[in-house]
Amino acid sequence: MISRYRLGLPALLLTGLYLGALAVAALIALTSGGLGLLWSLTLFTPVDESTPATWPNVLVMLVAGLPCAWALWQCLRGPLAGPPPEQDRAVRRLRIALYAAAAYGLIYPLMSDWFGAAILDIVSMAALVVLFPPVLGSGLRHADQVRIVGFLGYGGVSAQFVLALAGLRMPGWLALIFAGAALLWAILILRAQREDGRWTRSTVRYGTAGLVFPFVSLPVAAVLGDLGTVYADATAAFDVLFTVWLARSAHELARPTQSAGTAAGAEQTAIQS
C-alpha cells in the first residue's frame, strides 16, 4: 500500500511518529498523572488542570487523536505513484491552493496567534473561490453565481475579522447570511466534484462530512460538557475531515482525467484511501 503513493513512506513514518508520541504521552499520563502532553497532542486546547488522569479520560484523548493521525496519512502521502499527467495552468494553481489550504488546516490547531490564523484562513479559502471554477469548467453550473456566493461568504468572514480588530461586532443576522453563503458555495463545489470524473466518491464524502460534522459536534459538545472538558473538546476531533477533503482533492487532480462512467474504477483504485 505504501508504494502506491508518491510520498507513502515519509507519510507513514510521520504518522507512525505521531501515534508513537500518543502512546508515550498516554503512558506518562497514567504513571505520573500529568495529562498536559497527551492533551496538547490530541485536543489542541488549553489544558484543564482539574481533569484527572483516569483511564476513561486518557482513552477519550487517544480516540480523539486517531482522526488526526488519519488526516496526517491522507494529507502527506501525496497522489498515486507514477508519472504525473500533463496539467494546464488552472489545474496547477488549484492544486497549489488546495495544498496550501490543507496545510493551514493541519497547523491551525497549533497556532496561538489568532490574527495570523484568521489571515491564513481568509486568504486560503478566497483563493479556492477564484481557482475552483476554471478547473470544474462546464461541470459547475452557473459558475459566475457560484463565485459571487463564495465571495459573499468569505468576504463576510473578512468583514467580521476587520470589525473584530476595531473592537466591533457584526449583527448576528448578517453573520448568519455570510456563513450560509460560505456553506452554499462549498455545497455547490462538492456537487460539481461529484459529477466530475477526476474525483472519487470517497473524496466528495469527506467534504460532505466535513460540512455536516460541525452542526453535529456543537450540540454534542454542549451535552458532553457536563461530563468534563475533555469530552467536550474531543468532539472537535473530526474537524480534520474538511482538511482531508482539501488534500485529497489536490492529490486526485494529479491523476489523468476520467469520465464520470469510470469514476467507480477510480474508487476501486483508491480503495486503501
Protein Blocks (a to p, Z undefined) as FASTA:
>chain_A
ZZmpmklmmmmmmmmmmmmmmmmmmmmmmmnopaklmmmmmnopacdfklccdfklmmmm
mmmmmmmmmmmmmmmnopaedjdddddfklmmmmmmmmmmmmmmmmmmmpmblklmmmmm
mmmmmmmmmmmmmmnmmmlghkllmmmmmmmmmmmmmmmmmmmmnopacdfklmmmmmmm
mmmmmmmmmmmmmmpckbcfklmmmmmmmmmmmmmmmmmmmmmmmnojklmmmmmmmmmm
mmmmmmmmmmmmmpccddfklmmmmmmmmmmZZ
